[in-house]
Amino acid sequence: MSEAKLNRTLSGKVVSDKMDKTITVLVERKVKHPLYGKFMVRSKKYHVHDEDNKFHTGDTVVIEECRPHSKTKAWRVVELLEKASSVG
């Protein structure tokens, strides 16, 4: 049976990598205010599965929805868009 359903994908920045096999990704989106028309930034954090612990704070990644891995984790990393710049 072929997989006809496309999974949702989002891109965001890794804000925490302190957990084992899990990273926290901050996804920001711009939404237009219904009355005033001003664009506002709305953000949400997702717990994302990172099997090899290879993504670190500051990296920009693409994530996709998948089966639940735990109570709060139902996303996985698809690809790395930009590595965090190391200062030092």
C-alpha positions as CSV (number, residue, x, y, z in Angstrom):
1,M,0.0,0.0,0.0
2,S,1.5,3.3,-1.0
3,E,1.5,6.3,1.3
4,A,-0.8,8.8,-0.3
5,K,-1.1,11.1,2.7
6,L,1.4,14.0,2.8
7,N,2.8,14.9,6.2
8,R,2.8,18.5,7.4
9,T,6.2,20.2,7.4
10,L,7.4,23.2,9.3
11,S,10.7,25.0,9.6
12,G,12.1,26.5,12.8
13,K,15.0,27.1,15.1
14,V,16.3,24.7,17.7
15,V,16.0,26.3,21.1
16,S,16.9,23.3,23.4
17,D,18.8,20.1,22.9
18,K,19.2,19.1,26.6
19,M,16.9,16.0,26.3
20,D,18.1,12.6,25.0
21,K,16.9,12.0,21.4
22,T,14.6,15.1,21.6
23,I,15.0,18.7,20.6
24,T,12.7,21.7,21.1
25,V,12.0,23.7,17.9
26,L,10.5,27.2,17.9
27,V,8.3,27.8,14.8
28,E,7.3,31.4,14.1
29,R,4.6,32.4,11.7
30,K,3.1,35.8,10.6
31,V,-0.6,36.3,11.0
32,K,-2.7,39.2,9.9
33,H,-4.9,40.8,12.6
34,P,-8.5,40.4,11.6
35,L,-9.6,43.9,12.4
36,Y,-6.5,46.1,12.2
37,G,-4.6,44.4,9.4
38,K,-1.2,44.5,11.2
39,F,1.0,41.4,10.8
40,M,1.9,39.8,14.1
41,V,4.4,37.1,14.9
42,R,2.9,34.0,16.5
43,S,5.2,31.3,17.8
44,K,4.9,27.7,19.1
45,K,7.4,25.2,20.4
46,Y,7.4,21.6,19.3
47,H,9.2,18.6,20.8
48,V,10.9,16.8,17.9
49,H,12.5,13.4,17.7
50,D,16.2,13.5,17.0
51,E,17.5,9.9,16.9
52,D,21.2,10.6,16.7
53,N,21.4,13.7,18.9
54,K,23.1,15.6,16.0
55,F,21.1,18.9,16.1
56,H,22.1,21.6,18.5
57,T,20.8,24.9,19.8
58,G,20.7,27.6,17.1
59,D,20.3,25.2,14.1
60,T,17.5,25.9,11.6
61,V,15.7,22.6,10.7
62,V,12.7,21.3,8.8
63,I,10.4,19.0,10.8
64,E,7.5,16.8,9.7
65,E,4.6,15.3,11.5
66,C,4.8,11.6,12.2
67,R,3.3,8.9,14.6
68,P,3.5,9.8,18.3
69,H,6.9,8.9,19.9
70,S,5.7,10.0,23.4
71,K,3.0,12.0,25.1
72,T,4.3,15.3,23.7
73,K,6.5,14.3,20.8
74,A,4.9,13.6,17.3
75,W,7.3,15.3,15.0
76,R,10.7,14.3,13.5
77,V,13.5,16.2,11.8
78,V,13.6,15.9,8.0
79,E,16.7,18.1,7.2
80,L,19.1,20.7,8.4
81,L,18.7,24.0,6.7
82,E,21.4,26.0,8.5
83,K,24.0,25.1,11.1
84,A,24.4,27.4,14.1
85,S,27.3,29.8,13.8
86,S,29.8,29.1,16.5
87,V,31.2,32.2,18.3
88,G,34.6,31.9,19.8
